[in-house]
Amino acid sequence: MKKGALNKIFHQIYKINLIFAFFLCFILLLYLLSFLTLHPKLGKTNSIIILDNNGHESIVLLNNKEGRYIELEKVSPYLPLALISIEDERFLSHKGIDLSRLIQSFFINLFSGDFKQGGSTLTQQLSKNLYFSSDKTILRKIKEAFMAMSIETHYDKNKIMEDYINSLYFGEDIIGIYNASNYYFNKDPQILTLKESATLAALINAPNYYSPKNNLEALTKRSELVLKKMLNMNFINEQEYIDALNEQPAYYYINKTSNNDGIKYYKDAIVDELRKLGLLQEKYLGKGLIVETTLNNKISQDLSYLLSLFQKEDSNIEASVVILKPFSNEVITLLGGFSYQRSPFNRAIYAKRQIGSTIKPLIYYLGLLNGMNPLSEFTSAKETFYIKNIGMYEPKNFNDVYANKKINMIEAVATSDNIYAVKTTLFLGSKTICDSIKLFDVECQALPSIALGTPEMSLLKLTSIYNTFASLGDYYKPSLIKKVTTQTDNKVIYTSSNSKTTLLDKDLTMILNQLLLAPFDPNINSYVTPTLKYYKVKDNYAAKSGSTYSDSYVIAYNPNVTIGVWVGTNDGSELKNSPLAKEIFYAIANYFSNLYQPLWYAPSKSLVVRKIEASSGELSNNGSPYYFLKKQDPYKT
């Protein structure tokens, strides 16, 4: 051999040795750093148990999907052995990384210029599942190795295996061995057979490819490979191996996740609230969370079913519902759409829309605060207003229909007269109304069009404003969570405050509440029919409907419950089924009328009750009762 060729070979060997030496030093450095710096949290990692308002389990999450964390002793002993045999043969002896396997994969990848072989240990896979993305980058692999060695430094093999089996993805949107065992074999993990354990271990390598639905033959072959490896490693004996080969697993595909859409929308909202509270940090989530909520499971399930009855599959129309408990911050339930399966987007919380005429009760409250009363009059007629610094403004009534005479506030509320609302706004000043809306953390512009509901907000926010009316002027910021406790050490890390902020005068709010019976009032014979006359239920509800080009609302309340209903189009196109929100409200209100004893707001000593024929403003025994401040009583003799 020529000297030059020999030198070239020696040079290549030197380079390889240099790379190998550098690689060893790097691994040692990583191990030292992992021991000194990191202390990753294992435990009930990424497990969230959500309890309803009665303390019953409503839904259990694992890695933000429905699933239950399960202890290692509650799993068939075959499963860990099957995973070790196929995924990491030296799991019981290495310290987070398998050096010989890593070196082998390192050189294969180095000379191929690509990730041909992974070399990840079971602990590295756990590290990736808990802390990193699946991106195939050198940086991610380094971080993964670093974390794996840190995990091995601080936890024993049993604990690592326990978290590993709870972090695995088994396809079909399934996380964790508890869900996988129940989904595929309709049994708890504790009673998995050897063949079933080998099958689940085989599945995780490529869940979509090896899915028994898609490729049963490939899955069977790989499960047989798992069994062979288990035999070779003396995890099982020859007879067990033969028996397992002859077993034919029965697949059930039973999804035990909740079919209650209300709970699913609520679940997403809970996770979002936990995130905003900073409780999804590793230091908390690593211990697992028990979340006590305000959710009424039964009401949620019933209303979910009820709402589904109004769904039309081929329609562009969607709906959302919010139910609040007056005199508290409790969100009893919320439905973000007709069907979570069709659309998991939670419109009750995240969709911000113009609120239309549902703004008018707040305007009329401010009118009452500034000297108006239920009989205060403005002329309802088509008019053009000239606004300083704005110009011409020409609001219209629905269908361009007007009384063409003076109407009072009772009639204006009953018929949702736009001209009356605009004139009240001009009387008060749009800034006054805007400032009041801002008290509820809603942005708005001080323009005359505010009278027709141009501010945008979520249904939850809008319903919380009406819940302030229901709570006689006290505002409670809605909360879905009452208390959060860690699973591992039972430590309370968050408690909700049910504190209130008094924003409205109690007596004036009571007058407003009685005024908002007018949309149902059969005694009102005005220029148009009261907006909710044909949707009256047996109990009293203060209510206001509202609409925009693409939205329709009914918000209603009494001392028992506050109901918010929105119906609209997904794409902002014209809503052509405007009565649908009223129909949904009617069904929900009837449901609650059968659930609660009827309650209403008794007038305080500062108020007087007058039976009025609203259109004439005259006292009448056949009229409907409305409240007035005694000092403003127009009938006082």
C-alpha positions in Angstrom: 0.0 0.0 0.0 1.3 3.4 -0.9 2.4 5.7 1.9 -0.1 8.4 0.9 -3.0 6.0 1.0 -1.9 4.7 4.4 -1.6 8.3 5.7 -5.1 9.0 4.5 -6.5 6.0 6.3 -4.7 7.0 9.5 -6.0 10.5 9.1 -9.6 9.2 8.8 -9.1 7.0 11.9 -7.7 10.0 13.7 -10.8 12.1 12.7 -13.2 9.4 13.9 -11.3 9.1 17.2 -11.3 12.8 17.7 -15.1 13.0 17.0 -15.6 10.0 19.3 -13.6 11.6 22.1 -15.4 14.9 21.7 -18.7 13.1 21.7 -17.8 11.3 25.0 -16.7 14.5 26.6 -19.9 16.2 25.5 -22.0 13.4 27.0 -20.1 13.6 30.3 -20.6 17.3 30.4 -24.3 16.9 29.8 -24.6 14.4 32.6 -22.8 16.7 35.0 -24.9 19.7 34.0 -28.1 17.6 34.3 -27.2 16.5 37.8 -26.3 20.1 38.9 -29.0 22.2 37.3 -32.2 20.5 36.2 -34.9 18.8 38.4 -37.8 17.9 36.1 -41.1 17.3 37.6 -42.6 13.8 37.3 -45.8 12.7 39.2 -49.3 13.2 38.0 -47.7 15.1 35.2 -50.1 16.9 32.9 -53.1 15.3 34.6 -56.1 17.5 35.3 -59.2 16.2 37.2 -62.1 18.6 36.7 -64.9 18.4 39.3 -68.4 19.8 38.9 -70.1 22.0 41.4 -71.1 19.0 43.5 -67.5 17.7 43.7 -68.1 14.8 41.2 -65.6 14.0 38.5 -66.8 15.7 35.3 -63.9 15.1 33.0 -60.2 14.0 33.4 -57.5 15.3 31.1 -54.1 13.9 30.3 -51.9 16.1 28.2 -54.9 18.3 27.5 -56.9 15.3 26.1 -59.5 13.3 27.8 -57.6 10.6 29.6 -56.6 9.3 33.1 -53.2 9.0 34.7 -52.7 5.6 36.1 -50.1 4.2 38.5 -47.7 1.5 37.4 -49.0 -1.1 39.9 -52.4 -0.8 38.2 -51.0 -1.9 34.8 -50.4 -5.4 33.6 -46.7 -6.4 34.3 -46.4 -7.6 30.7 -46.7 -4.0 29.3 -43.5 -2.5 30.7 -41.6 -5.6 29.7 -43.0 -5.4 26.2 -42.1 -1.7 25.9 -38.6 -2.3 27.2 -38.0 -5.2 24.7 -39.1 -3.2 21.6 -38.2 0.4 22.5 -35.2 0.3 24.9 -33.5 -3.1 25.7 -31.0 -1.5 28.1 -33.6 0.7 29.9 -32.9 -1.0 33.3 -29.1 -0.3 33.1 -28.6 3.0 31.3 -28.7 6.5 32.9 -30.9 8.3 30.4 -29.0 7.7 27.2 -27.9 4.4 25.7 -24.3 5.3 24.8 -23.6 2.3 22.5 -26.9 2.8 20.7 -26.4 6.6 20.5 -22.9 6.2 19.0 -24.1 3.8 16.5 -27.0 6.1 15.4 -24.6 9.1 15.5 -22.3 7.6 12.9 -25.1 6.3 10.7 -26.7 9.7 10.7 -23.3 11.4 10.2 -22.3 9.5 7.1 -25.8 9.5 5.7 -26.3 13.2 6.2 -29.8 12.5 7.5 -31.7 11.2 10.5 -31.7 7.5 9.5 -31.7 6.2 13.0 -33.1 7.7 16.3 -31.2 6.1 19.1 -33.6 7.5 21.7 -34.1 5.7 24.9 -37.4 5.3 26.6 -36.4 8.1 29.0 -35.5 10.3 26.1 -39.0 9.6 24.6 -40.5 10.6 27.9 -38.5 13.8 27.9 -39.8 14.6 24.4 -43.4 13.7 25.3 -43.4 15.9 28.3 -41.2 18.9 27.4 -40.4 19.1 23.7 -41.8 19.1 20.2 -41.3 16.3 17.7 -39.1 18.3 15.4 -36.1 16.3 14.2 -33.3 18.8 14.9 -29.9 18.3 16.5 -30.7 21.0 19.1 -33.9 19.2 20.2 -32.0 15.9 20.5 -29.4 17.6 22.7 -32.1 19.1 24.9 -33.9 15.8 25.0 -30.7 13.9 26.1 -30.0 16.6 28.7 -33.4 16.3 30.2 -33.4 12.4 30.0 -30.2 12.3 32.1 -31.7 14.7 34.6 -34.8 12.6 34.9 -32.7 9.5 35.5 -30.7 11.4 38.1 -33.7 12.2 40.2 -36.2 9.4 39.7 -36.1 5.6 39.8 -37.0 3.4 36.9 -40.5 2.6 38.1 -41.4 6.2 38.3 -40.0 6.9 34.9 -41.9 3.9 33.4 -45.1 5.1 35.1 -44.9 8.6 33.5 -43.8 7.1 30.2 -46.9 4.8 29.8 -49.1 7.8 30.7 -47.5 10.0 28.1 -47.6 7.7 25.1 -49.6 8.4 22.0 -51.6 5.4 20.7 -53.3 7.0 17.6 -57.0 7.9 17.3 -56.3 11.0 19.5 -55.6 8.7 22.5 -53.0 9.7 25.1 -52.0 7.3 27.9 -52.3 3.6 28.6 -55.6 3.9 30.4 -57.4 5.3 27.4 -55.6 3.0 25.0 -56.5 -0.1 26.9 -60.1 0.8 27.2 -60.4 2.0 23.6 -58.8 -0.9 21.8 -59.7 -3.8 24.2 -62.5 -2.5 26.4 -60.6 -3.3 29.6 -58.5 -1.6 32.3 -54.7 -1.8 31.8 -54.4 -4.1 34.9 -55.9 -7.1 33.1 -54.2 -6.8 29.7 -53.0 -10.1 28.4 -49.5 -10.7 27.1 -50.6 -10.5 23.5 -52.6 -7.3 24.1 -49.6 -5.7 25.9 -47.3 -6.6 23.0 -49.9 -5.2 20.6 -50.0 -1.8 22.3 -46.2 -1.8 22.6 -46.0 -2.5 18.8 -48.6 0.2 18.0 -46.7 3.2 19.5 -43.8 3.1 16.9 -46.1 4.4 14.2 -49.7 4.6 15.5 -51.3 5.6 12.2 -49.5 3.0 10.1 -49.9 0.1 12.6 -53.5 1.0 13.5 -55.5 -2.2 13.5 -58.2 -0.4 11.5 -55.7 0.4 8.8 -53.1 -2.3 8.8 -53.9 -5.2 11.0 -51.4 -7.5 9.3 -48.5 -5.1 9.9 -49.5 -4.7 13.5 -49.7 -8.4 14.0 -46.2 -9.0 12.6 -44.8 -6.2 14.8 -46.5 -7.6 17.9 -45.0 -11.0 17.1 -41.6 -9.3 16.9 -42.2 -7.8 20.4 -43.1 -11.2 21.7 -39.9 -12.7 20.2 -37.8 -10.0 21.8 -39.5 -10.6 25.2 -38.6 -14.3 24.9 -35.0 -13.6 23.9 -34.6 -11.3 27.0 -36.2 -14.0 29.2 -39.1 -11.8 30.1 -41.5 -14.6 29.2 -41.0 -18.4 28.8 -41.5 -20.5 25.7 -45.0 -21.6 26.6 -46.2 -18.0 27.2 -44.7 -17.1 23.9 -46.5 -19.8 22.0 -49.8 -19.1 23.8 -49.5 -15.4 22.9 -48.8 -16.2 19.3 -52.0 -18.2 19.1 -54.1 -15.5 20.8 -56.4 -13.3 18.5 -57.1 -10.0 20.3 -60.6 -8.7 20.0 -60.7 -5.0 19.1 -63.6 -2.9 20.4 -62.8 0.8 19.6 -64.9 2.1 22.4 -64.5 5.8 23.0 -65.2 6.4 26.7 -64.8 10.2 26.4 -67.7 12.4 27.3 -70.5 12.9 24.9 -71.6 16.0 26.7 -70.8 19.0 24.4 -71.4 21.3 27.3 -68.6 19.7 29.3 -66.3 19.7 26.3 -66.7 23.4 25.7 -66.4 24.0 29.4 -63.3 21.9 29.5 -61.6 24.1 26.9 -62.6 27.2 28.8 -61.2 25.7 32.1 -57.9 25.0 30.5 -57.8 28.5 29.1 -58.6 30.0 32.5 -55.9 27.9 34.1 -53.5 29.2 31.5 -54.4 32.8 32.2 -54.1 32.2 36.0 -50.5 30.9 35.4 -51.4 27.4 36.8 -50.3 25.4 33.7 -46.6 26.0 34.6 -44.4 23.0 35.1 -44.2 23.5 38.9 -48.0 23.1 39.2 -48.9 20.8 36.3 -46.0 18.4 37.2 -48.0 17.6 40.4 -51.3 17.1 38.6 -54.3 19.4 39.3 -57.7 18.9 40.8 -59.9 21.7 39.6 -63.2 22.4 41.4 -65.5 24.3 39.1 -68.9 26.0 39.0 -70.2 23.6 36.3 -73.6 22.0 36.8 -73.2 18.7 35.0 -76.8 17.8 34.8 -77.9 21.2 33.4 -75.0 21.2 31.0 -76.0 17.8 29.6 -79.7 18.7 29.4 -79.0 22.0 27.6 -76.5 20.4 25.3 -79.2 18.0 24.1 -81.8 20.7 24.0 -79.6 23.0 21.8 -78.8 20.1 19.5 -82.5 19.8 18.6 -82.3 23.2 16.8 -79.3 22.4 14.7 -79.6 22.1 10.9 -76.7 20.2 9.5 -76.4 22.0 6.2 -76.8 25.4 7.7 -74.3 28.2 8.1 -76.0 29.2 11.3 -74.4 28.6 14.7 -75.5 29.2 18.3 -74.0 29.7 21.7 -75.5 29.7 25.2 -74.3 31.0 28.6 -76.0 30.3 31.9 -74.9 32.3 35.0 -76.0 32.2 38.6 -77.2 35.6 39.9 -75.6 37.1 43.0 -72.5 35.1 42.3 -69.6 34.7 39.8 -70.6 31.2 38.9 -70.8 30.1 35.3 -73.3 27.2 35.5 -72.6 26.1 32.0 -71.7 27.4 28.5 -72.2 26.0 25.1 -69.9 27.2 22.4 -71.9 25.8 19.5 -74.5 23.4 18.4 -72.0 20.5 18.3 -68.4 20.3 19.7 -67.7 17.5 17.1 -68.8 19.8 14.3 -67.0 22.8 15.6 -65.0 23.0 18.9 -64.6 26.8 18.6 -66.2 28.2 21.7 -68.4 31.1 20.4 -69.7 31.8 23.9 -66.2 33.1 25.0 -64.1 33.9 22.0 -66.5 35.2 19.3 -66.9 39.0 19.7 -69.9 40.5 17.9 -71.9 43.7 17.9 -74.6 43.3 20.4 -77.5 45.2 18.8 -80.5 46.2 20.9 -79.3 44.2 23.9 -77.4 47.4 24.8 -80.7 49.3 25.4 -81.3 48.3 29.0 -78.0 49.8 30.1 -79.0 53.0 28.2 -82.4 53.1 30.0 -80.8 52.5 33.3 -78.6 55.6 32.8 -81.8 57.4 31.7 -83.4 56.5 35.1 -80.2 57.6 36.8 -80.5 61.0 35.1 -84.1 61.7 36.0 -86.2 59.7 33.5 -88.9 57.3 34.6 -90.9 54.5 32.9 -93.3 57.0 31.5 -90.7 59.5 30.1 -91.6 60.2 26.4 -89.9 60.8 23.1 -91.4 60.9 19.7 -90.9 57.8 17.6 -90.7 59.0 14.0 -88.3 58.8 11.1 -85.8 61.6 11.6 -82.4 62.9 10.5 -80.0 64.1 13.2 -77.1 66.4 12.7 -74.4 65.6 15.1 -71.6 68.1 15.8 -68.2 66.9 14.4 -70.0 63.8 13.0 -72.5 65.0 10.5 -75.9 63.6 9.4 -77.2 60.5 11.3 -80.4 58.8 10.2 -81.2 55.7 12.4 -84.2 53.5 11.4 -86.6 51.3 13.2 -86.9 47.6 12.3 -88.8 47.3 8.9 -88.8 51.2 8.9 -92.0 51.2 11.0 -92.6 54.1 13.5 -95.2 55.1 16.0 -95.2 58.7 14.6 -96.2 59.9 18.0 -94.8 60.1 21.5 -94.1 56.8 23.2 -92.9 56.1 26.8 -90.0 54.0 28.0 -92.3 51.0 28.7 -93.4 51.0 25.0 -89.8 51.6 23.8 -88.6 48.6 25.8 -91.5 46.4 24.7 -91.1 47.2 20.9 -87.3 47.8 20.9 -87.8 51.2 19.4 -84.5 52.5 17.9 -85.5 56.2 17.7 -86.3 56.3 21.4 -83.0 54.7 22.2 -81.1 57.2 20.0 -82.9 60.2 21.6 -82.2 58.8 25.1 -78.5 58.5 24.0 -78.5 62.1 22.7 -80.1 63.2 26.0 -77.4 61.5 28.1 -74.5 61.9 25.7 -72.8 58.9 24.1 -69.7 59.4 26.3 -71.9 58.7 29.4 -73.0 55.4 27.9 -69.5 54.5 26.7 -68.0 55.2 30.2 -70.6 52.9 31.7 -69.8 50.1 29.3 -66.1 50.5 30.1 -66.9 49.6 33.7 -67.4 46.1 32.4 -64.0 46.0 30.7 -65.5 46.5 27.2 -64.0 48.9 24.6 -66.3 51.3 22.9 -66.4 54.5 20.9 -68.5 57.4 22.1 -70.7 57.8 19.0 -74.5 58.1 18.7 -74.6 54.7 17.0 -73.8 53.2 20.3 -77.5 53.3 21.0 -78.0 50.6 18.4 -75.4 48.2 19.9 -72.2 48.8 17.9 -69.9 47.7 20.8 -68.4 44.2 20.3 -68.2 41.7 23.1 -68.5 38.0 23.8 -71.7 36.4 24.8 -70.2 35.6 28.2 -69.4 39.3 28.7 -72.8 40.5 27.6 -74.5 37.9 29.8 -72.4 39.1 32.8 -73.7 42.6 32.3 -77.2 41.3 32.5 -76.2 39.2 35.5 -75.4 42.6 37.1 -79.1 43.6 36.6 -80.1 40.2 37.9 -77.9 40.8 41.0 -79.5 44.2 41.6 -76.5 46.2 40.6 -73.7 44.1 41.8 -71.2 43.0 39.2 -69.5 39.6 39.6 -66.7 38.8 37.2 -67.6 35.4 35.8 -65.4 32.5 36.9 -65.5 28.8 35.9 -63.0 27.8 38.7 -63.7 27.7 42.4 -60.5 26.1 43.7 -57.4 24.4 42.3 -55.4 21.8 44.4 -52.4 19.7 43.5 -53.0 15.9 43.2 -49.7 14.8 44.7 -49.5 16.9 47.9 -53.1 18.2 48.2 -51.9 21.8 48.3 -54.4 24.6 47.5 -52.8 26.8 44.9 -55.8 28.9 43.8 -59.1 30.0 45.3 -61.6 32.1 43.4 -62.9 35.3 44.9 -66.7 35.7 44.7 -66.3 39.4 45.5 -68.7 41.9 44.0 -68.4 45.4 42.7 -71.5 47.5 43.1 -71.9 49.4 39.8 -75.6 50.2 39.7 -78.2 51.6 42.1 -80.4 48.9 43.6 -83.7 50.7 43.4 -83.1 51.9 39.8 -82.0 48.4 38.8 -85.3 47.0 40.3 -87.3 49.5 38.2 -85.3 48.4 35.1 -85.9 44.7 35.9 -89.7 45.3 36.0 -89.5 47.4 32.8 -87.8 44.4 31.1 -91.0 42.4 31.6 -92.5 44.6 28.9 -91.3 42.6 25.9 -93.6 39.8 27.1 -96.5 42.0 28.2 -99.8 41.0 26.5 -101.5 44.2 27.7 -99.3 46.4 25.5 -101.1 47.4 22.3 -98.5 49.7 20.7 -97.7 50.4 17.0 -96.0 47.0 16.8 -96.2 43.8 18.8 -93.9 43.5 21.9 -90.8 41.6 20.7 -91.2 38.5 23.0 -95.0 38.4 23.3 -95.2 35.0 21.7 -92.3 33.5 23.8 -93.7 34.0 27.3 -93.0 31.3 29.8 -94.8 30.6 33.1 -92.2 32.3 35.2 -91.2 36.0 35.1 -88.1 36.8 33.1 -86.7 40.2 32.5 -85.4 40.0 28.9 -84.2 41.9 25.9 -83.8 40.6 22.3 -81.4 42.2 19.8 -80.2 41.7 16.3 -77.6 42.9 13.8 -77.2 41.9 10.1 -75.7 38.6 11.1 -76.6 38.1 14.8 -79.6 37.5 17.0 -79.7 37.6 20.8 -82.0 37.0 23.7 -80.6 37.8 27.2 -83.0 37.1 30.1 -82.9 36.7 33.9 -84.7 36.4 37.2 -83.3 35.8 40.7 -82.7 32.1 39.8 -80.7 32.3 36.6 -79.3 34.5 33.9 -79.6 33.1 30.3 -77.7 34.3 27.3 -78.5 33.1 23.8 -76.7 34.0 20.6 -77.5 32.8 17.1 -75.6 34.0 14.1 -73.8 33.1 10.9 -70.3 31.8 10.9 -69.1 34.0 8.1 -70.9 37.2 9.0 -73.4 36.8 6.2 -77.0 37.8 6.6 -78.9 35.9 9.3 -82.2 34.8 7.7 -83.6 32.8 10.7 -83.9 35.6 13.2 -86.6 34.0 15.4 -84.2 31.0 16.2 -82.6 32.8 19.2 -86.1 33.4 20.7 -87.1 29.8 20.1 -83.9 28.6 21.9 -84.5 31.0 24.8 -88.1 29.8 25.1 -87.0 26.2 25.4 -84.3 27.0 27.9 -86.5 29.2 30.0 -89.2 26.5 30.2 -86.5 24.0 31.2 -85.5 26.3 34.2 -89.1 27.0 35.0 -89.5 23.2 35.7 -86.3 23.2 37.7 -86.6 26.1 40.1 -89.3 27.6 42.2 -90.4 30.9 40.6 -88.8 34.0 42.1 -89.1 37.7 41.4 -87.9 41.0 42.7 -90.1 42.5 45.4 -90.0 46.3 45.4 -88.1 48.0 48.2 -89.7 50.6 50.5 -88.4 53.3 48.2 -90.5 52.1 45.3 -94.2 52.2 44.5 -96.1 49.7 42.2 -98.5 51.1 39.6 -100.7 49.1 37.3 -100.5 50.9 33.9 -102.0 50.6 30.5 -98.7 51.3 28.8 -99.9 52.8 25.5 -101.9 55.5 27.2 -99.9 55.8 30.4 -103.2 55.6 32.4 -103.7 53.7 35.6 -105.8 50.6 35.0 -106.8 47.5 37.0 -106.3 45.6 33.8 -102.8 47.0 33.3 -99.5 45.5 34.1 -97.4 46.5 37.2 -94.4 48.7 36.8 -92.1 50.3 39.5 -91.5 53.9 40.2 -89.5 55.8 42.8 -91.9 57.1 45.3 -90.4 60.6 45.0 -91.0 60.4 41.2 -94.5 58.8 41.3 -96.4 60.5 38.5 -99.7 59.4 40.0 -99.1 60.8 43.4 -102.0 63.0 44.6 
